[in-house]
């Protein structure tokens, strides 16, 4: 159980550390004040962020290995 908790904390820290790079890679615009995204728009943005996160992980791994 302690190992699982430590793994979750490690993955959470990695996510938080990569978040600025992920957002930059995703290149998504901010919403306009008072306007909300539809469910479909949110799903589309989530898809983009997921792929940007994978790219951020890959580039970080590559940078560390070299």
VEXVOVEX-739857 format. One record per residue (C-alpha): residue number from 0; residue in three letters; chain; x, y, z. Coordinates in pm, 1 decimal, always signed. Example, Ala and Ser with C-alpha at 12.3 -4.5 7.8 and 13.67 -1.06 7.14 Angstrom:
2
0,ALA,A,+1230.0,-450.0,+780.0
1,SER,A,+1367.0,-106.0,+714.0
***
This chain:
66
0,UNK,A,+0.0,+0.0,+0.0
1,UNK,A,+284.8,+239.2,+80.3
2,UNK,A,+441.2,+161.9,-259.8
3,UNK,A,+113.9,+241.6,-436.5
4,UNK,A,+82.0,+568.2,-247.7
5,UNK,A,+441.9,+663.9,-328.3
6,UNK,A,+384.0,+580.7,-696.1
7,UNK,A,+71.8,+797.7,-707.8
8,UNK,A,+257.9,+1085.7,-544.9
9,UNK,A,+548.9,+1046.4,-789.9
10,UNK,A,+315.3,+1045.2,-1089.9
11,UNK,A,+125.3,+1345.5,-954.9
12,UNK,A,+449.7,+1540.0,-907.6
13,UNK,A,+559.1,+1448.2,-1259.4
14,UNK,A,+224.5,+1569.1,-1396.6
15,UNK,A,+249.0,+1899.6,-1210.3
16,UNK,A,+611.3,+1948.5,-1318.3
17,UNK,A,+521.4,+1887.7,-1684.3
18,UNK,A,+202.6,+2094.6,-1680.1
19,UNK,A,+357.1,+2423.8,-1804.4
20,UNK,A,+529.3,+2243.7,-2094.3
21,UNK,A,+212.3,+2048.1,-2168.2
22,UNK,A,-0.6,+2362.2,-2186.4
23,UNK,A,+259.1,+2534.2,-2406.0
24,UNK,A,+273.9,+2236.4,-2643.5
25,UNK,A,-105.2,+2211.8,-2658.8
26,UNK,A,-126.8,+2574.1,-2773.4
27,UNK,A,-490.6,+2605.3,-2677.8
28,UNK,A,-638.2,+2954.8,-2651.1
29,UNK,A,-796.9,+3072.4,-2328.3
30,UNK,A,-1172.9,+3099.6,-2324.2
31,UNK,A,-1327.7,+3440.6,-2354.3
32,UNK,A,-1470.0,+3582.8,-2031.3
33,UNK,A,-1832.6,+3482.5,-1990.3
34,UNK,A,-1821.4,+3220.9,-2267.1
35,UNK,A,-1819.0,+2852.5,-2185.0
36,UNK,A,-1708.8,+2555.6,-2390.2
37,UNK,A,-1954.2,+2290.5,-2502.1
38,UNK,A,-1907.2,+1930.0,-2395.6
39,UNK,A,-1768.4,+1848.8,-2741.3
40,UNK,A,-1522.1,+2137.0,-2725.3
41,UNK,A,-1403.6,+2023.7,-2383.1
42,UNK,A,-1353.1,+1667.8,-2510.8
43,UNK,A,-1154.1,+1803.3,-2804.1
44,UNK,A,-936.2,+2011.2,-2574.7
45,UNK,A,-882.6,+1711.9,-2344.8
46,UNK,A,-766.4,+1506.6,-2643.3
47,UNK,A,-517.3,+1778.2,-2735.0
48,UNK,A,-387.8,+1807.9,-2378.2
49,UNK,A,-346.1,+1429.7,-2345.3
50,UNK,A,-133.1,+1419.8,-2659.1
51,UNK,A,+64.7,+1725.0,-2552.3
52,UNK,A,+132.5,+1556.5,-2215.3
53,UNK,A,+263.3,+1244.7,-2390.4
54,UNK,A,+487.9,+1465.7,-2603.1
55,UNK,A,+610.8,+1651.2,-2293.3
56,UNK,A,+693.6,+1319.4,-2127.7
57,UNK,A,+878.2,+1198.8,-2436.7
58,UNK,A,+1084.4,+1514.5,-2478.3
59,UNK,A,+1170.7,+1515.6,-2108.5
60,UNK,A,+1279.7,+1151.0,-2124.2
61,UNK,A,+1487.7,+1225.2,-2433.8
62,UNK,A,+1650.9,+1528.1,-2273.9
63,UNK,A,+1739.6,+1336.1,-1957.8
64,UNK,A,+1885.7,+1038.4,-2144.4
65,UNK,A,+2122.8,+1246.6,-2358.1
***
